[in-house]
Structure formats: structure tokens, C-alpha cells
Amino acid sequence: MFGGVNADEIATLCYERFHQLPRRGKPEPGREWSLLAAVVKVTRWTPSEEVTKEVVSLATGTKCIGRTALSPNGDVLNDSHAEVIARRGCVRYLIQELHRTVTGGDSSVFCRAEQQGKWKLKPGVSFHFFTSHTPCGDASIIPMSDSQSLPCPPVTLVKDEDVKGQAKGSAVKRKAEGLDKGENIKLIRLEEKETADGSSDSTGPRAQVPDIHRTGAKCVPGTEPDPLHAGGGYHQTGVLRVKPGRGEPTLSLSCSDKMARWGVLGFQGALLSHYLQEALYFTSVVVGKCPYSQEVMHRALVARCLHVSDLPAGFSLYPPTLIQASLEFPFSQGQTELQHKAGQGRISPCGAAISWCNVTEQPLDVTANGYKHGVTKKVLGTAKARSALCKLELFHSFLSLVSATDPSSLPSSLRASGLQTYWDYKRASQSYQQAWQQLHSQAFPLWPRNDRNLLKFH
């Protein structure tokens, strides 16, 4: 128990919410694995001191699209890693709560703040982040000695020639097709020796690294590449990374990097910062049972930003409490390996991503390859193919919030003329942009800048 938060209770709440969802988009038991992340709202009521916990956003997913698949229309979901999807689902939830407040309704989250047109969290309300596995990138570069007691398979080096050789076997056709589409896998691979026909031979481990778990995320341009030395010297630590490395390169920063950024800028994003007097921060980050190091998690999510200063009003360094639960996600890679039966085919990551959030309209959103799951090529580029979490749909939801706000109650930053595109509204969130500039210059100078041409939709 840390600060009133029980890690196993949070994990149980999230796993139960997942089990209540319909079958669509879930991994096939014993053959497919995925990762789960969620946002939990905790409310401490006074004077009774009763505490209630509620999952407000939940997600699964392990992939993101390659850079050539990015859309200038904002209609493709670029990053479908569970942590990113869970945050975006939470933004949908927050937009709904703000919509209730600006139209005179009651919100369980927000109350009026002191500044004109601004809102703040109600007393006693906090948000907590759960992820079933350590975030990809820096937080997953973990010494084996820190996790040997955990029932997770060791990491092995996958060489380029191994990947090329796999294309010969029909059993690896799915992987080859996934790479062609720019899909990228988030997690490290299980230890197994593959034969030419795609079968595995557990008696022949290859290039096993006994003392470190590796990440597939690659160092961002401008950083010295990983030294690739044997053992603990394989990776640099504390550097920015892009997901994940095999297949077509992506422009998506690792989940470790994005979560570190949330600890300074908040998880609400630039658009909702227009309406909020203070940024929203996760009080704790709870990790499910997996290879884990408290020191590494602190390095990845907290220590890299501790020296950042001169942040504008409403922003601060807000390092979350880091906790590990003892409960493993039933569809984790390790559990799927244990449940695998002969004849099921090769174990692989689930190609779909699930988002569920506590909103009244379309709470469930299942996607694959950046679009709604199951759509045909005929409807690509139309609203029928779009995820509710893509930039364009979230932008439209935000514009609906602006339209519902009485003009006399609009925040001053939204009264400027010439606001049309997604980028216009992000840029007009001046305090957020100032905070990001401080974080960028002091902690993450090599964080790649977004291509503005991908943000000028409306």
C-alpha cells in the first residue's frame, strides 16, 4: 500500500474491466499475447474518508504504424501501444466531463477554478496509471538479476539475418506480412531457436543475454547508437528512443519517453490545457507482474526530468509513485507461452488494439493498422474507417466542447482570431507550449519535432 493505493487492487480492477469487454479484438488464448494499460480515477470523499476507484479508460495493443503510413489528415491512429491508447481514451473521458461542466451539468471530475473560463480537479480526485508491463524503451532495459524470480522468459538477440531467413517458412508468413504493413512489435522476443520450417527448438538457445532485458526501441537520430556490447553494455540508458526497430522505422517515441513527458506537461495534452488551470498528473504508476526494476523505472520516468526548471504557472515536476503489483496479465507473453498447446501455430502479438473508456457514445473502439478493425479498403479515408482516438476525431470532440461553451466563459486563449487547424489550436495553448519548450531544451533536446504538415487538418 502506497499513499492509499494498493497495487494488486488496482491491477485486479483493470483485469476485471478487461474480462467484462466483448470478445472482439482480444488475443486468442494460448496463441496471441498483448499488453494492457488503464487509467483509474480514485475519489476520496469527505468527511467519511470513503475511497472509490473506477477504471475510466482501458486499452490493449503492441504496435504502431510506419512513417510512410502517416496521414496529413489526422485520420490514422499512429501509435497503438496500450499506454498511449489508454491516455487517449482518458482524454475522450475528460472532454466529456468538461462538456458537462460548461453546459451547466455536474461532473465527477472538475469544478470551477479561479481563472476566467478555467476548471480544476475536484478535491479528493486523483488519477492513477496502470500498465501490465514496464513501458517500452528505457524502462525495459532491466538487469536480469532484478527479475530472475519472475516467471518471464529470458531475452535473446534476434539478428537481422534471422529475420530475413524467417521469410522462407510458411509459419512465419504472418510476421512477414506485418512487417510489410509497417506494423511494429513492442516487446522483446521469447527465447527459442527456429528451424527453417518455422518450428521451434527449445533445446538450442542462441546468443542468450544472461544479464539484461533488451528493448526493441532504437535511439533517436542525433544520439550515439547502442554499443551492442555483450551483457549489460548492449544498450545506452537514459536516452530517447523510437518504436521499435524491426520492419519499417516509425516516428513514435517510446512509451518510457512519453510517460516521462507526462510527468512534466501532464497527460491532458495541449488542447485540454486551454480549459484547465493546472496540468493533470498521474499520482502513481502501477506495473503488473513482469521483469521490473524500481531503479530503472525511476531513471526512465522521473530522473531524466528532475532538473527541469522555469516552468510556467500551472505546470510542475510531478513524479508519480512507482509501484509493482504481484498479479500478471492473463494474456501476457509469458502466460500465453505457458498456455500454448500443440497445433495452435506460432505464438504472436495480437494484431488488434482495444480502447474502452467511460463515455456515453461509442465507449468501445477496436482498431488494427491505425483504422477501425475490420474495415474494407473501400471506406478508407471516410469517417467509417476512423478510430474515435485518432487526432482528427479527438479534435472534432474538442471543437464540440468549444462550441458548447458560452462565449462569455471561453478561456482567453480560445478567443484569438484565426484558429482553424489542429495545429492552430495546439499552438494557441501558450502555457503548454512554453512548458514543452522548457522540457525540450533542458531534458529532451533531441526529441524529434512533428512535421507541421501532418497537423494542419481541420
N, C-alpha and C positions, 0 to 999 in steps of 0.2 A: 504494500500500500504506500503510494507516494502522493502527498498532497490531497488525500481523499480519493485518489484514483486507483482502483485495483486493476492491475494489468490483465489478469485472467478474466475478470468480469467484463472488461471492455472487449477482449477477444471473443468471449462467448457470445456477447451481444451481436457482434459483427457476423460471426459464423452462423448464428441462428437467423439473422436477417437474410443472409445469402441462401440458406436452405429453404426459406419461405418463397423465394422467387421461382417463377416458372422455369421449365427445363431449357428453354431456348437460349442458346449461346453458352451454356455451361460445358465444361470439359466432359469428355466421355470417360467414365470411371475406368481406371486401370490402363488407359491408353493416352489420355491427354492431361496435361497439367496447366495450371495458371497461377497467377498471384492475385491477392485480394487486398484492397485498401478501402478505408472508410473514414468518414468524419462523424464524430459523436458529439452531440450537444449535451452538456451537463448543466443542470439548473439546481442551484442551492437556494431553497425557499426560506424566507424569514417570516416570522420568528421561529417556525417549527424546526428549522435546520434540516428538513427533509431534502434528500437529493434524488433527482430523477435523471435518467440517462436515456438518450434517444439517438439512434442512427439516423442522420439526416441525409447522408449521401454514401453510396457504396459502389465499388467498381471492381471489375477484374480486367486483366489484359496484360500482354507482354510484348507488344510490337509497336512499331511506328513506321511511317512511310518514308521512302527515299526522297532525296531532294528534288529529283525530276518530276515527282508526283505532286509537288506542292501547287496549290491553286491561288491565283491572284484574286479570286472571288470569295475567298474565306469559307468555301463550302465543303472543304475536306478536313477531316479530323487528323491532324498531323501526328500527334503523339498519343498512342493508346496504351501506354503503361498505366497500370492500375492507380498509382499515386496521382498521376496527372488527371486521369478521368475522375477520380474521387473529388479532387479540388474543383474541377469544372462543374461537376454535379452540385457541389456545395454553393457555387456562385449562382446557379439556377435557383437554388433554395433561398439564397439571400435576396435575390431580385424579387422573388415572390413576397418575402417578408417586408421588404421596403415598399412594394406596391400596396400592401395592406396599410402601412402606416401613412403613406402620402394621400390615400383615399379615405382616411378617417377611420379605418378599421383597427383592430387590435393585433399586435404582433407579439409572439412569444420571445422575440429576439431583441427588437430595437425599441428605444424610447427617444424622445426629442432631446437634442443636445443644445448647448448654449449658443452655438454659432447659427446664423441665419441659414435655414434650409438644410441643416446637418442633423445626423442621427448618431446614436451611440448604443453600445450594448446595454441591455438592462442589467441592473445589479444582480449578481449571482449567476450570470450566464457565462459559460466558457465553452471553448471548442477544443476537442482532442482528436489527434490523428492516429489512425491505426493502419499498419501495413503488415502483411503476413510474412514478409521477408525484408531483410535490410535493403535499402534503396540501391539501385544500380549505380555504378560509379565509385567514388571514393569510399563510401560507407561499406562497400562489399569487399574491399581489399583487406582481408582479415587473416591474421596469423592462425594457422591450423591449431596451434596449442590452445587458442582461446575457445575452440569449439569442438574438440575431439570427443567430448562426452555427448554431443548431439548426434542423433541418428540421421545424418545427412551424408550423401556420398562425397568422396574426395573429388577434387578438381583435376582435370587433365588438360594438357596442352593440345589444342587442335590446330594442326599445321595446315598451311594453305594447300599443300599437295593432297592432304587427306580430304579436304572439302572437294577438290577437283575430282579426286578419284571416286567419290561417292556418286557422281553423276552416272556411273555405269550401272548401278543396281536399281532395279525397279522399286525396291523397298524404300529407296531414298528419293523417289520422284517427287513426293510432296515437298520435301525440303528444297529441292532444286526449283520447283515452281514458285515457292515462297520467296526465294532469293531473286528470281526474275521479276517478281512484282514489287521488289523493294521492301519486302517485309523484313523486319529485323528482330532477332530473338534477344530477350533481355537477360536471361540467366546463363550462368556457367553450365557446361555440359557434365553429364554423369560420366564416371569412369567406365569405359567399355571399349573393347577392341573390335572394330567392324571388319568383316570379311568382304570380299568383292561382291557377294550377292546381298549385302545389307544386313546379314545376321550378325550377332554379337558373340564375343567370346570373352567371358569374364575372367578366364584364366590368364589372359595376356595383357596386363596393364601396360600402357605406354606413356613414357615421359611424365610419369606422375610427379606432381609437385607436392612434397610432403609437408611443407611449412607455410603455405599461403593460399588463400582462396583468391581467384583472379576475377576480374571484371572484363566483359567484352567491350566496354566503352573505351573509346580512343581519345588520347589527348587532343585538345583543340589546337587548330593552327596557331603557330607562334610559340607553342610550348615545346620544350625538348621532348622527343619521343621517349616512350618507356625503354629502359635499358635492356630489358628482356634477359637479364641475368638469371641464372638458376636460383631457385628458392625465393627468399624474401626480397631479393633485388630485382625481381621481374618488372615490377611497376614503380613508377613515381607515385608519391602520395601527396594529397592536398591540392591537386591540380584540377582544372576544369576538364570535363570530358564530354564527348558527343556519343549518342547511342547509335548502335553498339559496336559495329565494326565489320561484321560479315555480311556480304551482299552489298547492295548499293549504299554509299555513305548517306547519312542523314544530317540534318541541321539542328536536331533536337538535343539540347543539353541533358546530361544525366539527371536522374531523379535526385541524387545527392546534391547536385548543384542547385536545382530548382528549389528543393526544400530548404537549403541554406539561405537562398534569396528570400523565401517566405519569412524567415526569421528576422529580417530587417524591413522588408517592404510590406509584409503582411500577405495573407492569402486571398484577399478580396480583389486584387487586381487594380488596374488604373481606372477603369470605368466606374466601379462602385466607390472608388475613393472620392469622386465628386460628391457623394451623398454622406460620407462618413467623416466625423470629426477626428477619429483616430483609426489607425490601421488595425486590422483584426489579426491576432496571432494565435497559434496553437499553444495551449498551455502545456500539453505533453505530447510526445510521440511514443506510441506503444508498438513494439515489434513482436510478431509471433515467434514461435519456436523455430529456430534456424541457426546456422552459424552466425555468431554475434560477438561483438567486442564493444564494450562500453567506451573504451578509449578511442576506438576508431570511429564510432558513431559521433562522439563529441568532436573529434577532429573534423569530420566531414560536414556536420550540420551546424556546428556552433563556433569552433575555434577560428575558422577562416575569416569570420566577420567580426570578431570581438573588438578589433581595434578601430572599427568604422566610427567616425565622429561627425559633428556638424550636420546632423540630420534635421530636416525641417520639423515644425510643430506637428504633432500627430504621429510621428514615426520614432521608433526607438529600437535599441537592441533588446530582443525578447527571446532569449534562448529557452527552448522548451525543456521540460523534464524528460529525460530519456529512460524508458523502462522496457524490459522484456517480459513477455508472458511465457508461460510454460506450455501453451497449447498450440499445436501445429495445425495449419490449414489442411483439411482432408484432401484437397486437390493440389497440394504442393508437389513439386517434382519428386521429392523423396518418398512421399506417401503413394504417389502414382507408381513409382518403381516397385514398391512393396506389394501393391495390389495387382500388378500386371500379371496376366495369365497367358500361357502359350496360345498362339493363334490369334491374338489381338492385334498383331502388327507392331510396328515400331512405335515407341513412346515419343510423343512430340508435344510442343506447346499448343494450346488451344488457339485456333486462328481468330476466334471472335472475342470482342470486348463487351462487357456488360456495364451499363450505368443504371443505377436506381437512385432516385432522390425523392425527398418528401415534398413533391409539388402536386398540384391538382390536375394539371394537364400533362399527359404523356410522361409519367414518372419513370417508365422503363424504356431504355434506349439501347438496343443491341446493334453493334457495328462490326464490320470487317473491312480491312483495307481502306479505312477512312470514311466509308459510307455505311448507310444502313444495311444491316445484314440481309442478304437475300435479294437485293435489288438487281434488276437487269441493266444491261448497257443502255437500253433504250431510254431509261429515265435518268441516267447520269446527267448532272447539270441542272436538274429540276429540284423543287422542294421535296419531292417524294424520296429522293436519294439522300437528303441531308440528315446528318445526326443533329439532335437537339443541342449538342455540346460544341458543334463547330463554331468558329469565330462569328460567322455571319448570323447564325441563329441566336447566339448569345447577344450580339449587337442589336438585333431586332428586338429581343426581350428588353434590353436596356432602353432602347428608344421608346418602347411602350411605357416603361416606367417614367421617362421624361415627359411624355405626352399626358400621362395621368396626374402629373404634379401640377398643382395650381401655379400659374406663372409668378404670383407674388411670393411663392415659397420655394422657388427654384434656387439652388445654390448659385452663388455669384459666378462660379467657373463655367456654368452652363448657360449663362446669359450672353456670352460673347457671340458676335455675328460670324457667319462663315463656317459654322460647324456643320459638316456634311458627311464626311467619310469616317470610317472606323478610326483611321489614324488621326483625324482632326480631333475626335473626342478623347482619344488617349493622350495626345499631346497637350490638350487643354487642361488635363488633370495635373496642374503645375506642381503641387506639393509632392505628388507621387513621382513625377519626373525628376524633381530635384533630389529626392531620396535615392532614386535609382542612379542618378549621376554620381552621388557621393559613394554609393556602394560600388559602382563600376570603377571609379577612379582609384578608390582606396583598397578594394579587396579583389575585384574581378576585372582587371583592365583588358584581359584577353577574351572576355565574353563576347561572342560574335554579335554584331549589330544585325537586326532584322532588315531584310530587303524591304524598303518602303513601298515598292511596287506590289508587294503581297498584302499590303494593309490599306489600300486606297479604295476599298469597296464600300458600298452603302446599300 
